[in-house]
Amino acid sequence: MVNIEIPDGLLQLQRAANAAHREATAGGYSPGAWRPWLDASEAVQRAVTERAAATAGVSRYELEMAVKAAAREADEATA
């Protein structure tokens, strides 16, 4: 994988989506309980798409995987 610079804002969006996912899946399913996760995930996808389009030589997929990995590492470091 290419060494990809991940903006802090993008990392924070993914971490927020991860936290919303944990909260949504902690209880039973209800559209209201899952809405924050879905909204956060959509925000991450938009930001990744915009960043990849603005960054030469970086595919959207590579950027998304790098963001997810960095967010997982940051979440584990603070757990």
Biopython code that builds the backbone (N, CA, C, O; Angstrom):
import numpy as np
from Bio.PDB.StructureBuilder import StructureBuilder

atoms = [
    (1, "MET", "N", (0.843, -1.184, 0.000)),
    (1, "MET", "CA", (0.000, 0.000, 0.000)),
    (1, "MET", "C", (0.884, 1.242, 0.000)),
    (1, "MET", "O", (1.951, 1.264, 0.614)),
    (2, "VAL", "N", (0.432, 2.246, -0.682)),
    (2, "VAL", "CA", (1.128, 3.518, -0.774)),
    (2, "VAL", "C", (1.015, 4.252, 0.558)),
    (2, "VAL", "O", (-0.011, 4.175, 1.233)),
    (3, "ASN", "N", (2.085, 4.967, 0.933)),
    (3, "ASN", "CA", (2.026, 5.781, 2.143)),
    (3, "ASN", "C", (1.111, 6.972, 1.865)),
    (3, "ASN", "O", (1.428, 7.834, 1.045)),
    (4, "ILE", "N", (-0.017, 7.008, 2.552)),
    (4, "ILE", "CA", (-1.032, 8.021, 2.295)),
    (4, "ILE", "C", (-1.152, 8.944, 3.500)),
    (4, "ILE", "O", (-1.291, 8.491, 4.636)),
    (5, "GLU", "N", (-1.095, 10.234, 3.235)),
    (5, "GLU", "CA", (-1.288, 11.221, 4.299)),
    (5, "GLU", "C", (-2.784, 11.361, 4.556)),
    (5, "GLU", "O", (-3.564, 11.640, 3.645)),
    (6, "ILE", "N", (-3.165, 11.162, 5.803)),
    (6, "ILE", "CA", (-4.573, 11.223, 6.174)),
    (6, "ILE", "C", (-4.810, 12.489, 6.984)),
    (6, "ILE", "O", (-4.242, 12.653, 8.063)),
    (7, "PRO", "N", (-5.643, 13.381, 6.472)),
    (7, "PRO", "CA", (-5.947, 14.600, 7.228)),
    (7, "PRO", "C", (-6.626, 14.252, 8.554)),
    (7, "PRO", "O", (-7.410, 13.305, 8.628)),
    (8, "ASP", "N", (-6.326, 15.011, 9.579)),
    (8, "ASP", "CA", (-6.890, 14.753, 10.901)),
    (8, "ASP", "C", (-8.415, 14.774, 10.877)),
    (8, "ASP", "O", (-9.059, 13.967, 11.548)),
    (9, "GLY", "N", (-8.990, 15.687, 10.110)),
    (9, "GLY", "CA", (-10.446, 15.771, 10.034)),
    (9, "GLY", "C", (-11.070, 14.503, 9.495)),
    (9, "GLY", "O", (-12.129, 14.081, 9.962)),
    (10, "LEU", "N", (-10.427, 13.892, 8.520)),
    (10, "LEU", "CA", (-10.926, 12.646, 7.943)),
    (10, "LEU", "C", (-10.813, 11.509, 8.950)),
    (10, "LEU", "O", (-11.711, 10.674, 9.059)),
    (11, "LEU", "N", (-9.715, 11.482, 9.679)),
    (11, "LEU", "CA", (-9.534, 10.469, 10.722)),
    (11, "LEU", "C", (-10.600, 10.623, 11.806)),
    (11, "LEU", "O", (-11.162, 9.634, 12.275)),
    (12, "GLN", "N", (-10.872, 11.852, 12.196)),
    (12, "GLN", "CA", (-11.886, 12.096, 13.232)),
    (12, "GLN", "C", (-13.286, 11.701, 12.753)),
    (12, "GLN", "O", (-14.081, 11.178, 13.533)),
    (13, "LEU", "N", (-13.590, 11.948, 11.482)),
    (13, "LEU", "CA", (-14.884, 11.515, 10.940)),
    (13, "LEU", "C", (-15.034, 10.003, 11.027)),
    (13, "LEU", "O", (-16.087, 9.496, 11.413)),
    (14, "GLN", "N", (-13.965, 9.280, 10.663)),
    (14, "GLN", "CA", (-14.035, 7.817, 10.704)),
    (14, "GLN", "C", (-14.150, 7.314, 12.137)),
    (14, "GLN", "O", (-14.893, 6.370, 12.406)),
    (15, "ARG", "N", (-13.426, 7.932, 13.048)),
    (15, "ARG", "CA", (-13.526, 7.523, 14.455)),
    (15, "ARG", "C", (-14.928, 7.768, 14.997)),
    (15, "ARG", "O", (-15.445, 6.967, 15.776)),
    (16, "ALA", "N", (-15.543, 8.873, 14.587)),
    (16, "ALA", "CA", (-16.920, 9.155, 15.010)),
    (16, "ALA", "C", (-17.882, 8.118, 14.427)),
    (16, "ALA", "O", (-18.816, 7.686, 15.103)),
    (17, "ALA", "N", (-17.655, 7.723, 13.187)),
    (17, "ALA", "CA", (-18.496, 6.692, 12.573)),
    (17, "ALA", "C", (-18.310, 5.358, 13.293)),
    (17, "ALA", "O", (-19.275, 4.621, 13.499)),
    (18, "ASN", "N", (-17.075, 5.048, 13.673)),
    (18, "ASN", "CA", (-16.819, 3.805, 14.418)),
    (18, "ASN", "C", (-17.550, 3.817, 15.756)),
    (18, "ASN", "O", (-18.157, 2.820, 16.148)),
    (19, "ALA", "N", (-17.492, 4.939, 16.450)),
    (19, "ALA", "CA", (-18.170, 5.057, 17.745)),
    (19, "ALA", "C", (-19.679, 4.948, 17.573)),
    (19, "ALA", "O", (-20.346, 4.297, 18.378)),
    (20, "ALA", "N", (-20.223, 5.575, 16.536)),
    (20, "ALA", "CA", (-21.662, 5.497, 16.277)),
    (20, "ALA", "C", (-22.070, 4.065, 15.936)),
    (20, "ALA", "O", (-23.160, 3.622, 16.298)),
    (21, "HIS", "N", (-21.192, 3.346, 15.240)),
    (21, "HIS", "CA", (-21.474, 1.940, 14.917)),
    (21, "HIS", "C", (-21.521, 1.097, 16.182)),
    (21, "HIS", "O", (-22.425, 0.280, 16.357)),
    (22, "ARG", "N", (-20.555, 1.294, 17.053)),
    (22, "ARG", "CA", (-20.549, 0.530, 18.313)),
    (22, "ARG", "C", (-21.816, 0.803, 19.112)),
    (22, "ARG", "O", (-22.418, -0.116, 19.669)),
    (23, "GLU", "N", (-22.214, 2.057, 19.165)),
    (23, "GLU", "CA", (-23.415, 2.424, 19.915)),
    (23, "GLU", "C", (-24.668, 1.836, 19.263)),
    (23, "GLU", "O", (-25.546, 1.326, 19.959)),
    (24, "ALA", "N", (-24.753, 1.904, 17.946)),
    (24, "ALA", "CA", (-25.939, 1.399, 17.234)),
    (24, "ALA", "C", (-26.092, -0.104, 17.398)),
    (24, "ALA", "O", (-27.206, -0.607, 17.544)),
    (25, "THR", "N", (-24.972, -0.822, 17.375)),
    (25, "THR", "CA", (-25.056, -2.280, 17.437)),
    (25, "THR", "C", (-25.078, -2.812, 18.865)),
    (25, "THR", "O", (-25.199, -4.020, 19.069)),
    (26, "ALA", "N", (-24.964, -1.937, 19.846)),
    (26, "ALA", "CA", (-25.004, -2.374, 21.242)),
    (26, "ALA", "C", (-26.415, -2.766, 21.664)),
    (26, "ALA", "O", (-26.585, -3.588, 22.564)),
    (27, "GLY", "N", (-27.419, -2.192, 21.029)),
    (27, "GLY", "CA", (-28.802, -2.498, 21.369)),
    (27, "GLY", "C", (-29.485, -3.170, 20.199)),
    (27, "GLY", "O", (-28.843, -3.557, 19.223)),
    (28, "GLY", "N", (-30.772, -3.300, 20.307)),
    (28, "GLY", "CA", (-31.529, -3.875, 19.211)),
    (28, "GLY", "C", (-31.660, -2.886, 18.074)),
    (28, "GLY", "O", (-31.401, -1.693, 18.234)),
    (29, "TYR", "N", (-32.061, -3.390, 16.936)),
    (29, "TYR", "CA", (-32.202, -2.528, 15.764)),
    (29, "TYR", "C", (-33.430, -1.636, 15.892)),
    (29, "TYR", "O", (-34.516, -2.080, 16.265)),
    (30, "SER", "N", (-33.226, -0.390, 15.575)),
    (30, "SER", "CA", (-34.333, 0.540, 15.349)),
    (30, "SER", "C", (-33.788, 1.627, 14.437)),
    (30, "SER", "O", (-32.641, 2.046, 14.593)),
    (31, "PRO", "N", (-34.587, 2.086, 13.495)),
    (31, "PRO", "CA", (-34.082, 3.107, 12.567)),
    (31, "PRO", "C", (-33.535, 4.340, 13.275)),
    (31, "PRO", "O", (-32.528, 4.902, 12.846)),
    (32, "GLY", "N", (-34.177, 4.762, 14.341)),
    (32, "GLY", "CA", (-33.707, 5.945, 15.063)),
    (32, "GLY", "C", (-32.366, 5.732, 15.725)),
    (32, "GLY", "O", (-31.538, 6.642, 15.767)),
    (33, "ALA", "N", (-32.144, 4.527, 16.248)),
    (33, "ALA", "CA", (-30.881, 4.228, 16.915)),
    (33, "ALA", "C", (-29.733, 4.109, 15.919)),
    (33, "ALA", "O", (-28.588, 4.410, 16.258)),
    (34, "TRP", "N", (-30.022, 3.678, 14.706)),
    (34, "TRP", "CA", (-28.968, 3.480, 13.709)),
    (34, "TRP", "C", (-28.723, 4.718, 12.854)),
    (34, "TRP", "O", (-27.703, 4.789, 12.169)),
    (35, "ARG", "N", (-29.621, 5.688, 12.874)),
    (35, "ARG", "CA", (-29.475, 6.868, 12.031)),
    (35, "ARG", "C", (-28.160, 7.602, 12.244)),
    (35, "ARG", "O", (-27.539, 7.994, 11.255)),
    (36, "PRO", "N", (-27.685, 7.819, 13.500)),
    (36, "PRO", "CA", (-26.402, 8.517, 13.669)),
    (36, "PRO", "C", (-25.236, 7.787, 12.988)),
    (36, "PRO", "O", (-24.338, 8.422, 12.434)),
    (37, "TRP", "N", (-25.259, 6.457, 13.035)),
    (37, "TRP", "CA", (-24.195, 5.685, 12.379)),
    (37, "TRP", "C", (-24.286, 5.845, 10.865)),
    (37, "TRP", "O", (-23.274, 6.070, 10.201)),
    (38, "LEU", "N", (-25.480, 5.733, 10.326)),
    (38, "LEU", "CA", (-25.643, 5.871, 8.878)),
    (38, "LEU", "C", (-25.229, 7.263, 8.408)),
    (38, "LEU", "O", (-24.562, 7.400, 7.382)),
    (39, "ASP", "N", (-25.616, 8.279, 9.142)),
    (39, "ASP", "CA", (-25.230, 9.650, 8.788)),
    (39, "ASP", "C", (-23.718, 9.841, 8.864)),
    (39, "ASP", "O", (-23.121, 10.456, 7.981)),
    (40, "ALA", "N", (-23.100, 9.314, 9.919)),
    (40, "ALA", "CA", (-21.645, 9.434, 10.082)),
    (40, "ALA", "C", (-20.911, 8.694, 8.963)),
    (40, "ALA", "O", (-19.909, 9.182, 8.441)),
    (41, "SER", "N", (-21.413, 7.527, 8.605)),
    (41, "SER", "CA", (-20.789, 6.748, 7.522)),
    (41, "SER", "C", (-20.889, 7.469, 6.189)),
    (41, "SER", "O", (-19.942, 7.467, 5.403)),
    (42, "GLU", "N", (-22.036, 8.087, 5.936)),
    (42, "GLU", "CA", (-22.199, 8.859, 4.697)),
    (42, "GLU", "C", (-21.232, 10.039, 4.664)),
    (42, "GLU", "O", (-20.677, 10.352, 3.611)),
    (43, "ALA", "N", (-21.026, 10.690, 5.793)),
    (43, "ALA", "CA", (-20.093, 11.817, 5.863)),
    (43, "ALA", "C", (-18.673, 11.358, 5.569)),
    (43, "ALA", "O", (-17.930, 12.048, 4.870)),
    (44, "VAL", "N", (-18.292, 10.207, 6.093)),
    (44, "VAL", "CA", (-16.955, 9.658, 5.822)),
    (44, "VAL", "C", (-16.809, 9.365, 4.339)),
    (44, "VAL", "O", (-15.795, 9.722, 3.738)),
    (45, "GLN", "N", (-17.801, 8.724, 3.742)),
    (45, "GLN", "CA", (-17.722, 8.369, 2.327)),
    (45, "GLN", "C", (-17.589, 9.609, 1.446)),
    (45, "GLN", "O", (-16.802, 9.622, 0.500)),
    (46, "ARG", "N", (-18.357, 10.646, 1.759)),
    (46, "ARG", "CA", (-18.242, 11.900, 0.988)),
    (46, "ARG", "C", (-16.848, 12.497, 1.126)),
    (46, "ARG", "O", (-16.246, 12.912, 0.136)),
    (47, "ALA", "N", (-16.337, 12.541, 2.348)),
    (47, "ALA", "CA", (-15.018, 13.143, 2.595)),
    (47, "ALA", "C", (-13.910, 12.346, 1.919)),
    (47, "ALA", "O", (-12.982, 12.929, 1.357)),
    (48, "VAL", "N", (-13.995, 11.025, 1.966)),
    (48, "VAL", "CA", (-12.987, 10.180, 1.311)),
    (48, "VAL", "C", (-13.021, 10.409, -0.198)),
    (48, "VAL", "O", (-11.975, 10.555, -0.830)),
    (49, "THR", "N", (-14.207, 10.440, -0.766)),
    (49, "THR", "CA", (-14.348, 10.653, -2.208)),
    (49, "THR", "C", (-13.769, 12.001, -2.618)),
    (49, "THR", "O", (-13.051, 12.091, -3.613)),
    (50, "GLU", "N", (-14.078, 13.053, -1.856)),
    (50, "GLU", "CA", (-13.561, 14.391, -2.166)),
    (50, "GLU", "C", (-12.046, 14.446, -2.042)),
    (50, "GLU", "O", (-11.370, 15.017, -2.898)),
    (51, "ARG", "N", (-11.510, 13.851, -0.975)),
    (51, "ARG", "CA", (-10.062, 13.869, -0.757)),
    (51, "ARG", "C", (-9.332, 13.096, -1.850)),
    (51, "ARG", "O", (-8.303, 13.548, -2.353)),
    (52, "ALA", "N", (-9.863, 11.929, -2.219)),
    (52, "ALA", "CA", (-9.220, 11.126, -3.262)),
    (52, "ALA", "C", (-9.224, 11.864, -4.599)),
    (52, "ALA", "O", (-8.245, 11.811, -5.344)),
    (53, "ALA", "N", (-10.317, 12.549, -4.900)),
    (53, "ALA", "CA", (-10.393, 13.300, -6.153)),
    (53, "ALA", "C", (-9.392, 14.457, -6.177)),
    (53, "ALA", "O", (-8.901, 14.842, -7.239)),
    (54, "ALA", "N", (-9.097, 15.003, -5.006)),
    (54, "ALA", "CA", (-8.189, 16.143, -4.921)),
    (54, "ALA", "C", (-6.725, 15.733, -4.764)),
    (54, "ALA", "O", (-5.837, 16.585, -4.804)),
    (55, "THR", "N", (-6.467, 14.441, -4.587)),
    (55, "THR", "CA", (-5.109, 13.960, -4.342)),
    (55, "THR", "C", (-4.658, 13.094, -5.510)),
    (55, "THR", "O", (-5.183, 12.002, -5.721)),
    (56, "ALA", "N", (-3.691, 13.582, -6.258)),
    (56, "ALA", "CA", (-3.192, 12.854, -7.422)),
    (56, "ALA", "C", (-2.499, 11.567, -6.996)),
    (56, "ALA", "O", (-1.736, 11.554, -6.031)),
    (57, "GLY", "N", (-2.766, 10.499, -7.711)),
    (57, "GLY", "CA", (-2.077, 9.240, -7.482)),
    (57, "GLY", "C", (-2.621, 8.388, -6.348)),
    (57, "GLY", "O", (-2.043, 7.349, -6.031)),
    (58, "VAL", "N", (-3.718, 8.805, -5.731)),
    (58, "VAL", "CA", (-4.297, 8.035, -4.634)),
    (58, "VAL", "C", (-5.700, 7.599, -5.042)),
    (58, "VAL", "O", (-6.556, 8.425, -5.361)),
    (59, "SER", "N", (-5.917, 6.288, -5.027)),
    (59, "SER", "CA", (-7.254, 5.821, -5.366)),
    (59, "SER", "C", (-8.178, 5.981, -4.165)),
    (59, "SER", "O", (-7.732, 6.007, -3.018)),
    (60, "ARG", "N", (-9.446, 6.086, -4.443)),
    (60, "ARG", "CA", (-10.440, 6.226, -3.388)),
    (60, "ARG", "C", (-10.395, 5.020, -2.464)),
    (60, "ARG", "O", (-10.482, 5.166, -1.245)),
    (61, "TYR", "N", (-10.259, 3.832, -3.036)),
    (61, "TYR", "CA", (-10.213, 2.605, -2.245)),
    (61, "TYR", "C", (-9.007, 2.599, -1.308)),
    (61, "TYR", "O", (-9.143, 2.292, -0.124)),
    (62, "GLU", "N", (-7.827, 2.936, -1.834)),
    (62, "GLU", "CA", (-6.627, 2.969, -0.997)),
    (62, "GLU", "C", (-6.778, 3.955, 0.153)),
    (62, "GLU", "O", (-6.398, 3.667, 1.288)),
    (63, "LEU", "N", (-7.335, 5.111, -0.153)),
    (63, "LEU", "CA", (-7.532, 6.122, 0.884)),
    (63, "LEU", "C", (-8.517, 5.617, 1.933)),
    (63, "LEU", "O", (-8.270, 5.757, 3.131)),
    (64, "GLU", "N", (-9.618, 5.039, 1.501)),
    (64, "GLU", "CA", (-10.611, 4.543, 2.454)),
    (64, "GLU", "C", (-10.010, 3.473, 3.368)),
    (64, "GLU", "O", (-10.235, 3.500, 4.578)),
    (65, "MET", "N", (-9.264, 2.550, 2.815)),
    (65, "MET", "CA", (-8.654, 1.493, 3.630)),
    (65, "MET", "C", (-7.625, 2.067, 4.601)),
    (65, "MET", "O", (-7.524, 1.610, 5.740)),
    (66, "ALA", "N", (-6.860, 3.067, 4.155)),
    (66, "ALA", "CA", (-5.872, 3.695, 5.032)),
    (66, "ALA", "C", (-6.554, 4.444, 6.178)),
    (66, "ALA", "O", (-6.089, 4.397, 7.317)),
    (67, "VAL", "N", (-7.647, 5.129, 5.877)),
    (67, "VAL", "CA", (-8.395, 5.856, 6.905)),
    (67, "VAL", "C", (-8.970, 4.880, 7.921)),
    (67, "VAL", "O", (-8.863, 5.107, 9.126)),
    (68, "LYS", "N", (-9.574, 3.806, 7.453)),
    (68, "LYS", "CA", (-10.161, 2.815, 8.362)),
    (68, "LYS", "C", (-9.091, 2.190, 9.259)),
    (68, "LYS", "O", (-9.310, 2.013, 10.457)),
    (69, "ALA", "N", (-7.949, 1.861, 8.686)),
    (69, "ALA", "CA", (-6.861, 1.256, 9.468)),
    (69, "ALA", "C", (-6.328, 2.247, 10.503)),
    (69, "ALA", "O", (-6.101, 1.877, 11.655)),
    (70, "ALA", "N", (-6.130, 3.485, 10.105)),
    (70, "ALA", "CA", (-5.620, 4.507, 11.035)),
    (70, "ALA", "C", (-6.613, 4.754, 12.159)),
    (70, "ALA", "O", (-6.216, 4.922, 13.312)),
    (71, "ALA", "N", (-7.900, 4.777, 11.836)),
    (71, "ALA", "CA", (-8.926, 4.987, 12.874)),
    (71, "ALA", "C", (-8.964, 3.812, 13.836)),
    (71, "ALA", "O", (-9.112, 4.007, 15.043)),
    (72, "ARG", "N", (-8.834, 2.600, 13.324)),
    (72, "ARG", "CA", (-8.810, 1.410, 14.181)),
    (72, "ARG", "C", (-7.615, 1.464, 15.121)),
    (72, "ARG", "O", (-7.747, 1.176, 16.311)),
    (73, "GLU", "N", (-6.457, 1.829, 14.601)),
    (73, "GLU", "CA", (-5.257, 1.923, 15.424)),
    (73, "GLU", "C", (-5.423, 2.995, 16.513)),
    (73, "GLU", "O", (-5.053, 2.785, 17.668)),
    (74, "ALA", "N", (-5.980, 4.132, 16.126)),
    (74, "ALA", "CA", (-6.186, 5.203, 17.100)),
    (74, "ALA", "C", (-7.191, 4.791, 18.163)),
    (74, "ALA", "O", (-7.005, 5.095, 19.341)),
    (75, "ASP", "N", (-8.254, 4.103, 17.762)),
    (75, "ASP", "CA", (-9.260, 3.634, 18.729)),
    (75, "ASP", "C", (-8.649, 2.613, 19.697)),
    (75, "ASP", "O", (-8.927, 2.647, 20.896)),
    (76, "GLU", "N", (-7.822, 1.711, 19.173)),
    (76, "GLU", "CA", (-7.191, 0.702, 20.024)),
    (76, "GLU", "C", (-6.184, 1.337, 20.982)),
    (76, "GLU", "O", (-6.029, 0.888, 22.117)),
    (77, "ALA", "N", (-5.508, 2.374, 20.522)),
    (77, "ALA", "CA", (-4.520, 3.047, 21.368)),
    (77, "ALA", "C", (-5.159, 3.772, 22.544)),
    (77, "ALA", "O", (-4.545, 3.923, 23.600)),
    (78, "THR", "N", (-6.404, 4.221, 22.353)),
    (78, "THR", "CA", (-7.084, 4.943, 23.431)),
    (78, "THR", "C", (-7.992, 4.048, 24.249)),
    (78, "THR", "O", (-8.606, 4.507, 25.213)),
    (79, "ALA", "N", (-8.089, 2.778, 23.883)),
    (79, "ALA", "CA", (-8.968, 1.847, 24.640)),
    (79, "ALA", "C", (-8.325, 1.356, 25.904)),
    (79, "ALA", "O", (-8.928, 0.576, 26.642)),
]
sb = StructureBuilder()
sb.init_structure("model")
sb.init_model(0)
sb.init_chain("A")
sb.init_seg("    ")
for serial, (resi, resn, name, xyz) in enumerate(atoms, 1):
    if name == "N":
        sb.init_residue(resn, " ", resi, " ")
    sb.init_atom(name, np.array(xyz, "f"), 0.0, 1.0, " ", f" {name:<3s}", serial, name[0])
structure = sb.get_structure()
